[in-house]
Amino acid sequence: MQRLLLAVFVVVDVILVVGAVRHVNGTPPESDVPRTSASATAPTPSASEPTEAGTTQQIPYDFTAAEAVAMSAANDGTIVYGTRGRCTDPAATVQVSTDGGADFAPSETGLTSTLAVRATDASSIAVVGTTSDCDVRQVTSSDGGRTWTTADDVDLWYPRPDDTASVVTPDGRSKPAEGCVVTSVSQVTAESGRVSCADGSIIGSGDDGRTWVALGRLDNVRVSTFLTPSAGFALARYNGCAANAFTTADGGVTWTPGGCISGEPARAIAATSSALFAVVDDGVYTSTNNGLAWMQP
């Protein structure tokens, strides 16, 4: 009798264990599964959400170094800019204006490419570029770009012509950051400068390029320039505009959008204490209200 009762208990115990395992590992009854109503579909983007053409997120940017433009402006109305080109080109021409951009005149520098320019005033213009054998030279003009003299040294910062990841300063060559494709170089003082990268990063150095610090980012930035270590200006793709102006007052940590310049690509931007200048496509534009509105001079 005892053996019979023991056998019954064993059978019952097995049934209970099997039922518990099925409850843990099995599919719950249909009544326990939350039902999805017909209206609970994926949300449809609203009209206020960014579209592909107007996204503010970083999108791939295929930077073409030869089409980049170096630009500088001075408070006396002198503006100089030139397309980078290649050292194998026959000649590099810079455009020079001494009347705030109302008129530009082409000037042959004797170089085959243009890597950097600096306009202090009409009597002090410097251009860095390459010779036909791809050596880097700096030339200067004291007569508004009519004549040029080769300088003994190169004191401007410039993008290395054969390496889009490197910047050259008087102290030597360096890479601002891993993965940075340098789209523009802005020398602020003799030992400090800023660069914009194709991935949206803004990188700075205060020791002649020996060390670099990530300052911030501006998604889809194309070019930037800094008037002081804190005050900077940029052109970026934003809300469907290929050349939207931005300003920063904290060295590139944060950026505020301004006005749109119609056209593309955004190729250069320069600043003085009273105005901004930009090259978009093949046109020159100016702003006297910190980039909120733009016009052709």
N, C-alpha and C positions, 0 to 999 in steps of 0.2 A: 504493500500500500504506500509506504513511504517513497519507494522508487517511482511509483506512478505519479505521485504528487510532484516529486522533484522534476520528472520529465515534463510535466505540464508547465511548471514555472520557467523551465529553460526555453520552451517553445514560445511562451508569452514574452519573455525577455528579448528573444531574437526578433520577434515582430516589432516590438517597441523601438529597438535600436535601428532596424532597417527604415522604419518610418521617420525617425529623427534625421538620418542621413539624407533621405530623399527631400526632406523639408529644407535642409541647409543648401544642398547642391542643386536642387531642381528649380524649375521655373515656377514662380508664384502663381496662384490661381488668377484667372482672368480678371476677377473682381478687384484684385489688389494692384493691377497695373494702371498707372495714371493714363487717362484718355487724352488724346490731342484733338482739340476742336478744330474745325475747318478754318477758323480765323487765326489760329496760332501758327502762322507760317513765318518764314524769315522776313524781317523788316525791310521795307523798301526805302532806299536812301532818299532823304528829303532834298528839296531844291537848294537848301542852304549848305548841304554837305559838299565838300570839294569834289570836283570831277577829275578825270585823269589829266585834262589839260590845265586845270587850275589847282592841282594838289600842292600843299605846302610841305609834303614829305619829300625826302631826298629821292631823286630819280637818277638813273644812270646818266653820266655825262662823258661824252667822248671828246676830250679836250684835244684841240689841234694847235700845237705850239706855234707853227709857222704863221697862223692867222691872228695870234695875239697881238695886242697893241700896247706899247709903252707910252705913257702920257704924263705931263707935268705942267703946272700952271703957276704963275707968279702974280703977286699983288699989283704989279705995274701993267698988267694986261698981256704979258707974254705967255703964250701957250705953245707947247711943242709936243708933237706925237708922231709915232712911226710904227709901221707894221714890222713884226719881228722878222719874218722871212727865214731864209736859210743862208748859211755862209757860202754856199755854192751859187747863190744868186748873183747876177752881174753887178747890181748896185742897190744900196738901200737909200731911200729918200725919206726925209722927215719933213713934216709940215710945220711951218713956223708962223705964228701970228703975234704981232706986237700991239694989237688994238682990241684985245679982249675977244678975239674970235670972229670979228667982222670980216676980216680978210686973212686968208692963209696963202703962203707962198712955199712951193717945194724947195727943198735945199739938199744938195748932194753933199754928204758928209765924207765921202771917200771910203766908207765902210760897205760891206755887203749884207749886213743884217743889223737890226736894232734891238738891243736887249734891255736897255734902260735909258731914261732921259731925266734931266734935271734942269728946270728953269728957275734960276734965282731972280733974274730980271733980264732985260734985253741985252745987257752987256755981260751976262754970265750964264751961258747955256752949255750943258755937258751932255754928251751922248756916248753910250757904251755899245759896241757892236763887234762884229768880226771882220777880219780881212779875208781875202780870197782863199788863203790857206787855213782859214778857220781859227786863227789866233785872235784873242780878244784884245781890243784896244779901246781907249777913251779919247775922244776928241772934244775940243772946246771951241766956243765962238764968243767973241766980245762985240760983235756987230749985228746982232739979231739974226744970225744964221747965214749971213752972206759969205763968210769965209770960216774955215775950220783949221785948227792946229792940233796936232797929236800931243796928248798929255804924257808926262813921264810915268805916271802911275794911274791905276784904276781905283778910284775911291768910292764908286757907287756899288750898291748891292745889285745883283742881277741873277736871273735864272740861268743855270748852266745850259749852254746851247745844245749839248749832246745828251742831256739827262734831265728829264722833266721832274725828277724827284729831288734834285739838288739845287741849292742856292750858293752863290759865291759872294763872299764879303772880302774886305781887305785882309782878314785873318785867314781866309782859306775857304775850302768847299765843305759843305755840310748838308745833311738831310734833315729837314724840320721834323718829320715824323714818319714812322713806318706806314707805308701805303699812301702817303700824301703825294698826289700829282700837283705840282705847284702851278696854279693858274695866274697868279699875280704876286709881285713883290713890291712892298712899300717900305722904303727906308725912311725912318722917322728922325733919327739923329745919326751921328757918326757911328754909334755902337748899337743902336736899337732899330728893330724893324719888325714888320708883320708880313705874313704870307697867307693867301687863301688857297685852299686845296679843293680839288675836284669833288671830294666827298663831303664838302660843306664845312670842314674844319677851318678854324682860324688859329694860327700858330704864331707865337711871338718869341723874340730873343732880345735880351738886353746886354749881351756880351759879345757882340760882333759875330753871332752865329755859332759860338762854341757850344752853347746849350739852348734848347728850345722848350717852350712851355705851351701846352694846349690852353688857349684862352677861352674859347667858346666855339659855337658853330652857327652857321646860317645856311639852312638847307638850300641847295640849288644855287649857291653863290657862284658868280662868274668871275668877278673882279672886285678888289677892294683897295682902298687907300686910307692912310691915317695921317691927319694933320698934326696930332700930338699922340703920345702913347695912349691916351684915353679916347680922343675924338676920332671916330672913323666913319667911313662912308663906303657903300658897296652897291653893286647891281646884282640882282638875283632873279631867278624865275619864280613868279609868285602870282597866284590867283589868275592864271591865264596870260599874264604879262611876262614876256621874255626878258625884259630889262626894267625891273622895278627897283627903285631906289630904296636904300635902307640906311639908317644912321645908328651909331652906338656912342654912348658917353662913358662906357666903362671898359674900354679896351677890347671890345668884341665879345664880352660875356653875354650881353643881351642886345637885341637889334629891334628897331622900330621901323615899320614900313612907311614909305613916302609915296611919291607919285610914280606913274608908269611912263616910260619912254617907248613910243610906238616903234616897232621894228625888232629885228634880231639879226645877228647875235649881239649881245652886250660884250664889248671888246676892251673898254678902258674907262676909268674914272679918275679924276684929279680934283684937288680941293685947294682953295686959298682961304684967307680969313673972311672973305665976303661972298664967295661964289663957288659953285661946283661946275665941273665940265665933264662931259662924257662922250665917248665914241660908241655909237650903236650902228651896226651895219657899216655904212660908209659915211654917216653923217655925224656932225659935231653938235652937241646940245649943251645948254647952260641952265643953271638954276640959281636964283638969288634968294630963295627961301628954304634953304636946307634940304632941297630935293623934293619938296612937295609938288612943285610945278616946273615943267621944263619947256624950253623953247630953243629954236635954232638962232644963234646970234646973227 
